[in-house]
Amino acid sequence: MLPISELSSLQALSRRSVLKLFGFGTLAAGVGYSRFSKPQPTIHHQDALTLPHQPQRALKAVVVGGGLAGLAAAYELSQRGVQVTLLERSPQLGGKIASWPIQVGDEQFMMEHGFHGFFPQYYNLFGLVEELDIRRNFKSLDYYSVVYKEGYQPEVFRPSHSAFPWNVIDLAVNSPNRLKWGINLAKLKHLEVFREITGFRAPQSFNRLDQISVAEWVQEDFPQGLYDLYFLPFAKSSLNAPDTMSAGELMQFFHFYFFGNPEGLAFNGTCQDMGRSLVDPIVAAITARGGQVITGATVSELGWQHDQLTHVTYQLGAVAAQPVPFWVDRNPLLSTAEMEYFGAGDRVFSHRPGTSEALSLTCTHQGCTVQQTVQSTGADEGYACPCHGAVYANDGEVLGGPARENLTRYRVLERSDDQIQLVAIANPDAPAIAETLEADYYILAADIPGIKQLLSLSAGPVETTVAMQVDQLQVADPFAVGRFWFDRDFDWAHSWFTSLSGYRLTDSITLYHRIQEDYIDWAERTGGSVVELHAYCYKEKEFPTQQALLETFQTELFEIVPELQAATLLHKQLVNQKNFAGFPPGSFGDRPETTTTADNLLFAGDWVKMPFPCGLMERAVSSGLLAANAILQKEGAQRRPILSVNPEGILKI
């Protein structure tokens, strides 16, 4: 323990002292303007000439994927007079920010894939918000906390208008853990780390660091406090675990969210679910300009000829009526000699060896993954939903609970090693409707599993480079969200969204009854609370079932908020996905960009290689706008200005 005299001197630590302590003196003097004048966003795309606002010929574009990337691309093209058709396989638009209704007792709420923070440096996303005049749909959360289970006091991040190095100086001055950072610039490794995190530059940073994981990079002589306090929680918030994430990609992530960002880390939430707050207004703008948005559309064929796409065929109808084959990987963590499981997250199928059928384990009530149950004799009994109590027989027939439809059955068409190809067994009462679209340009904006599935449906030879780049894409470890309704509120000393570090599963907590209006209203009427926990990139080996996830979430929630142990749990909801973009070591070089080697094909999504630092939702939106810009540029029309933080760090090397 430090003596009182030393503690007192630390409390009075001045900015000048911190400058000297971390060796910033000369550098800060050279860039002193940034203390008083906030740097402006960098303009990535801006045409030198004034060009026509719209292409000078009639154009058609097909966008496949209705997440933020696809919506942004369709929005921009529709505003420029391009005839756009957007296809989305899900019943809901929005992808990772989609929302859908759920029943909680006698009331209906909108559920999401988890709380998302909208940071002020999301320049392109907020550009759309301003154009749509929906800023009122967002609310500031004022500040952002990181709370550690043990070893450190909470860190608090507030709005800032200071660029590097002042943002680091302010952080050091205000951090209660500053003496635990462990930085010693006299050590060569520490100096190298400091240079890397403050001097991001593409592709140079990737050339140095892309071949090793974050875990490997920090393994030897790394400032332990710096890792515990910032690297670990912020690396996981990228939805990639340190042992599987490229160190170069983490430097890009840090530069975008902190070292190259003069906006600070406080952020906005949405006043209602993200569907109503953001997705619906974008869709309304697309359709108002003649765009067609089709949900429940399953692509069954991509036509290829002469290294270009020629058509997209899709089908409408109930899921069970869509005769579209797909491949799915065996899940070794769940499989036994008696029963094999394929897929992961919220898309799992069971298959008994020696049979020709498989069963979807996606509950038809609210989309949870059902678990196999056994009798006391050890014999299989059927399936049960761990969230809401739906019960199914071995063949998928509903036996009880809130579900009304049977689990979907699939026919096994083919097996190749640890993969099987499945096709839904058609429901004659819900015939599929097929339609083929031809267009001048095609934008594929699905997530990584979706992109791989789309190319597997190709008729004709796929352009070689496109096929290679898509084949090497990888998804990150799974992501899980547990949302809990209680009959009482509780005191909370931190931000309404708080990052957590040191727990086995939980990485953050969100107080929905303090943020979104429907939940605020419910809490005021009932005195209850709604709490959401996130696990950003958990290991399937530790939590192989959704039951294990729910139980661990609940146990850790009572650790985080002990007052809730005496409350009555009214409802719990689990969302579990394995479709977030992975950025493993060595993936930077072959990662596809928005433009491709197929002239009329473009990619959009948070998985594409970007020409400037960005992350998560801003990466998705920016990629969609870049894809639209590429089409506009080919057609001689004015490109939309694309904004970013300063693309390079001050100490770039």
N, C-alpha and C positions, 0 to 999 in steps of 0.2 A: 504494500500500500504506500502511496506517495505521501510525504510529510505535508502538513498544512501549508507551510511556506511555499512549497513547490506548486501545490495546487493553486494557491492564490496568484502566483506569477503566471501560471498557464492561462488563468481566466483573463488576465490582462494582456495576453499575447496580441501584439499589434499586427497589422497587415505588413508593415515594414519588416517585422521579425520573421513573419512567415516567408516573405520574399527571400530573405537571407537564408532561412532554414532550408528551403528547397532549391536555392540557386536561381531564383527567377529575377534577380535584381536588374541585370543588364537587359534581359529580354523584355521585362515589363516597361522599362524606360523607353525601349524602342517602339513599343506598341501601346503607349499610354493613352492614345486617343480612344481605345476601345472601352475605357472606363467611363467616358462621357458620351460617346457616340456609338449607338448600337449598330453593328454591321448589318447591312441589308442582305436579303437573300440573293444568291447567285442565279443569274438567268442562264439556263442550260440551252434552251431552244429559243432563238429569236431571229427571224429572217431579216436580212439587211434591206431587202426591197419590200415595197408594199405590193402584195400579191392579192389576187381575188380571194374573197372570203369563202367562196364555195368552188368546188371543181366545176370545170366548164363542160362537163358531159354528165349524163345520168349514170349513176353508179349504184350498185347493190353490194351490200356487205352482210355476211353471216357471222355472228358472234356466238360461239359455243361456250357457255359458262356464265351464270348470272351472279357471280360474286362481285366484289368491288372492282376488280380489274375489268371484267367483261362489261359491267355497268358503265364504268368510266369511258371505255372505248365506244360503246354504243351511244352514250350521251353525246360525246364530242362529234361523232360522225353524223348523228341525227340532226344536230344543230347546224351542220354544214350542208344539209340538203342531200345527204347520202341515204338511200333507202336501206334501212337496217332491219334485220330479223335476228332477235336474240333467243337462243334456245337454252333452257335450264332443265336439267333432269329432275331436280327436286320440286315438290309442290310450292316451296317458298324460294323467293329470290334473296340474294345477299350472301350466299356462301357461308363464310365463317362469321358473318354478322347477321345471319338470318334470324328471324324470330317466328314463333308459332304458338298457338293457344294451348294451354293446359288447364286442367280442372283441379282446383284445390278446395276440397270441401264443397261448399255451395257457390264458390266464386271462380271466375276465370281470370287467369293471368297470362301474360306473354312471357314465354321462356326463350332464352338465347343460348348461344354456344359459350357464354361467359362474358363478364364485364370487359369492355375495351376502353382504354384511355385515349383521348384525342389530344395529342401534344401540339403545342403552338407552332413547332417547326414542320407540321404536316401542311406545308404551304399549298400543295396542289389539291389535297383533299379539301382544305378550307377555301380554296379558290372556287370549287364547285359549290360549297355551302353558301358562299357569298352570292354567286350567280343565281342560285335557287332561292335566295332570300329566306334561309331557314336557320340563321344564326340563333334565333330564339329557341330552337330545339336543343341547344347545348347549354350546359351550365358549368361554371368553374368549380373545381373541387379545392381551389385555393392553395393547397400544399399536398405534399406526398411524403409518406414515411416509409422507412425500412426498419422493421423490428426484428431483432435477433433473439433466438431462444435463450442463448447464454453467451457470455464473454464480452458483449459490447452493448453500449447504450444505443437507443434508437437514433437513426439519422433522419433528418428532416430536410426536404428539398422544396424551395419556394420559387416563385417566378423571379427571373433574373433578366437583366439587359446587358450583361457583361460577357464578352468573348474571352477566350483563352488569352493570357493566363489568369485573368481576373476571376473567372468563374471557379478555377481551382483554388485560388487564394481565398475567395469568399467561403468556399467549402471547408478549407482547412481551418479558417478562423472560427467558423460556426460549428464545426464538427466536435462533439464531445469525445470522439475517439481518435482525435488527430495524432496523439502520441503513440497510438497503436498501429498506425499505418505501416510502420516498419521500413520506410524508404530511407536508404542510405546511398546517395549518389556517388559516394566514393567507391562503391562496389560496381564492378563492370556490368554484372547482370542487371542490377537495379537501374543503372544508367541506360542500358539497352531497353529495358521495359519502359522507362520514362520517355525515351525517344520514340518508341513505337506508338504508345498511346497518345502522344501529343503531335505526332508527325505522320498521320495516315496519308497515304498517297497510292492511288491505283495506277498501274498494276504493281508498283514496286513493293508495297507492303505485302501483297499476295505472293509475290515472287519469293519473299523472305520467309513468310509464315504460313502459307496455305498448305504445306505438306505435313504440318504437325497439328495435333489437336490442342485445344486449350489446356487440357489436363497434362499433356506432355510438356507444354511450354512452361507451365508454372511449377513443374515437378522439382526443379533444382534451383535453390537459392533465389526464390521469388519472395517479395515482401508479403509475408503471411497475412498481415492485417489488411493490406490492400486487396488481397484475394478474397478474404472472408467478408469484408465490408462491401465491396463493390463488384469485383469480378464474378463471384459465384452467383449472387442474386440477379445481377443484370444479364449475365450470360444465360441463365435459365429463362429469364423473361423474353429472350429471343426465341423461345420454344425449342432450343437445342441444348442438349446436355453437354457439359464441358468435355467429357471423354469422347464425344462424337462430333464436335464442332471444330471447324478450322479456326486456328488462331488468327489468321488473316481476316476471316469474316467477322470475328469478334472485334477486331480493331475498327473495321468499317462500322459496326454497330455502335461502338463506344463513340466514335467520331460523330456520327449522326445524332446520337442522343445526348452527348455531353460536350466533348472537347471541341467539336466544330459548331456547336449549337449555342447561339447567344440568347435563347429564349427561356432557359431554365427548364426544370423537370416537373413543374406543376402542370396540370392538364385539365381538360374538360371531360365530362360525362354527358350522356344524352338524357334529356328530361323524361323521355319514355323509352321503350325498347328501340333498338337501332333500326328495326324494320320501319316503324312509323316515323322515327326521327330523321332517317337518312335515306334508306332504300326506297321507300314509297315515293318521296319527292323526285328522286332521280328517274324512277320508272315513269312517273307522270310526265316529266319533261321529255322523255324519249317518245312516248306514245303521242304527246301533243304535237310533235313534229312528224307524225306519220310512221314512227317506228313500230314494229310488231314484237311483242314480248310474249313468249310461249313457255309456260311452265309444264312440268310433267312430260317433257319431251326427251325420249331416249334415242340417241344417235345409234343407228344400226349400220351405217356404212359411210366411209370417206372415199370418194372417188379420186384416183390419181391417174394422170397421164402426162408424159413428157415433163416430169419433175414439178408438176403443178397440181393443185387441187381442182377438180372439175365439178364436184357436187357433194352435198351432204344429204343423206337420207335419214329421217327421224321418224319415230313412231309415237303416237299418243294412245293412252289407255291406261287401265289399272296396271300396277306393277306386275301382277301375276299374268297379265295378258301380253307382256312385251317379250317376244321371242328373240331376244338379243343375247347371244352367247358371250360369256366373259370368263377370264381366268382368275383364280384366286389362290393364294399361297397357303400351304399347310401351316398351322400354328402348333409348333412342337411343345409349347408350354402347357397347352390344354389337352392335347391328344393323348389317348391311351390305346392299348391294343384292341379294346372293345369299341371305342368311338373316336373318330378323328374329327378335328375342328379345323376350319379354314377361315382365314381372315383375322381381323383384330378390331379392337375398339368397339364401335357401334355397328359393325358390319361383319358378323360371324355366322358361319354355316356349320351344321353338324352333319356328318356322313358316317354311317356304319359300314365298315369294310365289307366288301362282298356284295353290296347292294348297288342299285343304279340310281338312287335318289339322294338328295340332300335337303336339309331343312334350314330356312333362314331363322336365326334366333333373335331377330329384331322384333320386339314386342309390338303388336299392332295397335296397342293403346296409345303410348306416347314415345315409342322409339327406343326404349331401354333394351339392353341385351338380356334375354332370359337365361336362367341357369338350370342345368339338369338337376332333378331331384331324385332321390332314391328311397325305396321302402326300407323298413327295418330289417328285411331279409337280405338287403343289398341289391335287389333287382331294381332296374330303372322304373321310375314312376311317371316321368314326364318332364315338364319344364315349368318354372315359376319366375315371375318378374321380381327382382329384389327391391324395386322402387315402389310399386303400387299394388302388388298382390295378384296380378293376372296369372291364371293357371292354365296350362295346356297339357294335352295328352302327348304320348310319344310321337304320334303322327302329326302334331301341330294343331289338333282340334281344340277350340276353346272349351275349358271345363268350368271356369269360374272367374270371378274378379271383374274389373272394369272393361276388359277387352271384348270386342264384339266380332272381330274377324279372326280367322285361323291364321297361324303362321304360314308364310309362303313356302311352297314346295318347289324344288328344282330337280331337273333331270341331269345326271352326270353324263356329259357327252364324250369326254376324253380325259385321260390322265397322263401327265408327263412329270416323272419324278415326284417332287413335292408340290405340284400344282394340279388342280383339276379345273376343267372347263364346265361351267354350269349354264343352264338355260331355264328360265321360269316355265313351269308347266302351265299352259294357257288355260285361262278361264273362259269357257265358251259364252258366258253371259256378259263378258266385257271385251269384245273384239278390238284389236289394235287397229289404228288408222295410220298408214304410212304415207309420207310425203317427201318428195325430193326437191331440194333447193339448189339453184345454180346462182353464182354470184361472181362479181369481179374480184372480190377480196374475201378472205376467210381469216378470222381471228379466233384462235383456240385459247380460251381463258379458263379452262377447268383447273382443278388442283392436280397434284402430281399423279395420284392414282387414276384420275379422270383422263389426263393427257395420255398416259400409257394405254388405257383402255381404248381411247379414241383411235390411236394409231394401230392398235391390234385389229381394228375393224376396217382397215384399208382394203379397197379393191384396186389392184394395180400396184406397181412398185413404188414404195415410199422413197422420196428423195433421200439419198444415202446419209448426208450429214445430219439432216433432221432426225432420221431414225436413230443414229448413233447418239446424238445429244439427248434425246428423250429417254433412251434406254438407260443411260447412266444416272439419271435423276434418282434421288433417294428421299424418302420421307423421314422425318424426325421421330424420336420416341413418342409414345402416345401422350395425349393431353386429356385431362379429366376435370370436370366441374361438378361440384356438389352444392346444391342450393337447399337451404333448410328454413322452414317456417316454424316459429316458436310462439307461444302464447304470452310472452313478456319481452320487454326491452331490457337493455343493459347499458352500463356506462362504458364509454370507449374513449381513451385519451389520445388516439392517433387519428390519422386521416381516414376518410370514409372508404377509400381503397388503400390498403397497406400491403407492401411486400413483406413477406415473412421468410426468415432464413434459419436453418438449423433443424427443421422438422423432417421426419422421415418421408412424408408425402406432400404436405401442404406448402405452397409457395406464396400464397396471397390470400387476403380476406377482403370481401366487399360488403358493405352495409347497404343493401338495396333499399331498405326502408328509410334511408337518409338521402337517396339520390333520385330515384325514378318516381314520378308523380303517382302512378297507380299504387305502388308499394307504400309511399308516404301516406296516401289516403287510407289504405288498409290498416296501417300501423296506428294512425290516429283514431280510427274507429274501434280497433280491437285491443290496443295496448301491446300488440305483438311486435315481432321483429323478423326480418328475412336476411339471412346471412349466406354468402356464397364463398366457397373455398375453391382455389385453383391448384392443380398439380400440372406444372408446365411440361415436364418431360420425364415422366416416371419410368422405371424399368419394369417391363412386363413380367420378368422373372420374379420380382418381389410382390407384384399385385396382378396375378394372372386372371382374376375374375372381377366383375363389377361389384360383387358382394364384398370382396376384400377392399375395394376402393371405398365403398360407402362406409364400411365399418371403421376403416382407418381415418377417413375424414371426420367422422363423428367423434371418435376418441380424441383426435388432435384438436377439434373445435372446443371440446370441454377443457383442454389444456390452455388454449388461447383465451377463451372466455369462460372462466370457471363458473360465473353466475348462471350460465345456461344449463348446468347440470341439474338444477332444481326446476327448470322450465319443462313444459310439456311440448314434445316435438309433434307438430301438427301435420307436417308433410315434408317429404324429401324428394329431390329430383336429381338425377344424375345424367350428365352428358359426357360421352367418352368417345374420342376420335383419334384416329391415326392417319392424318392426311396433311399435317403441316409440313412445310418445306424443310428438308434437311440440307445442311451446309457442311458436309463432312470434309475432312482433309483431302486435298488433291482435286476438289470438284470445281474450282474456279475456272480453270482453263477451258474445259469443255462445256461449261454451263451455257445453255442457249440464251440468246438475246431476243429482243422484241422482233427485230427483223430476222428472217431466216434465209437459207439458201434456196428456198422455193419462192419464186417471185411474188406470188399472190397469197402467201401464208405468213401470218404474224402470230407471235405468242404474247400473252399477257398473264401476269400472275405474280405473286410474291416470291416465286421461285426463279424468275429470269435474272440474268446478269444485267445489272443496271450501270449506266455510265456515270453515276454520281451516288454519293452515300445516301441511303434511305433504308427504312425498315418497316415491316409489318404492314399496317393498313396504308401508309403513305407509299410503300413500295408497290403495293397492288394497284392503287389509283394511278401512280405515276407511270407504271408499265402500260396500263390501258391507254393513257393519254399519249404515250410515246408511240404505241401501235397505231392510234388514229393519226398522229402526226406523220408517220411514215407513209400512210396512204395519201394524205393531203399533199405531202411533198412530191410524191410520184405524179400526182395529178395537177401540179402547178398551182396549188392553193396555199394560202397563208397558214403557217403552222401556229399552233397555240404556244405561247411562251410557257416553258416548264421551269419551275423554280427549285432550288435546292439550297441547303446550307453550303458554306464554303467547301468546295470539294476536296481541299487538301489542308492538312494541319500546318501550323506555323513552323514547326520544327521538322518539316518533311525532309526525308533523306533518300 
